[in-house]
Amino acid sequence: MEYYLYLLQIFGGGNPKINEVINAYGSAKDAYRKINGGDMSLIPVKRLPNVKKASLEQSKVIADYCNANNIGI
């Protein structure tokens, strides 16, 4: 779940580009690894600033908060 939340930090909720990226890399985890490793080939220019702000740690904080407060994600 954290890897998908990482992509949400970059693309925003409801953005179909997330599915395109996951399909291209095979999984949300593999997409995270590629993007975090510097592969920006599937990231639109307007989303590049979000890559710098996104983190797996923030994804874990979001997931923990949702779990602790019975918020389904």
N, C-alpha and C positions, 0 to 999 in steps of 0.2 A: 504494500500500500504506500509506503514512504516514497518509492520511486515514481509512482503515478502522481503523488502530491508534489513531488519535485517538478514534474512536467507542468502541472497546473500552475505552479509559481511562475513559470516561464510564459505559458501560452494563455492562461486564464481559463476559467470554467466554461464549458460548452464549446470550446474551440475545436473544430474537426481536425486541425493540424496535429493535435495530440495523437489521434489514431494513425495518421499518416506516418508520424515519426516512429511510433511503436511498431507499426507494420514494417517499416524500412529496416529497423534495427533488430526486430524479432521479439522484443519485450521491453517493458518500461525500465527494467534494471539495465539491460544492454544499452538503451537509449541514454540513461543517466551516465553510464560509463563512457560512452562515446562523447557526449556533450561535455561532461566534466573533464575529459581528456583533451578537449580542444576542438573537436569536430563540430563546426558551426554550419556545415553545408546544408542542413535542413532547417536552420533557424532564420526566419525572416529578419531583415535588418532592424525593423522597428521593435523586435523582441530581444535583440542582443543586450540591451541594458538589464533586462530581467534575468538573463543568464548570470550576470555578475552578482545579482542580489540573491538568487535562489541557492538553497543549500539543503542537503539531506538532513542536516541537524534541525532546520526549521520544519521540514516535513515531519520529523519525529515528534517535535513539539506539538504540531497541529494534530497528528494522529493520537497522541497521548491525551490531549485536551478533549478531543471528541470522544474517545473511549471513556474517560473519567466522567464525562457529562452526558453519557448515553446519547450521543449525537451520531447518527448513522452516516457513514461515508462510504 
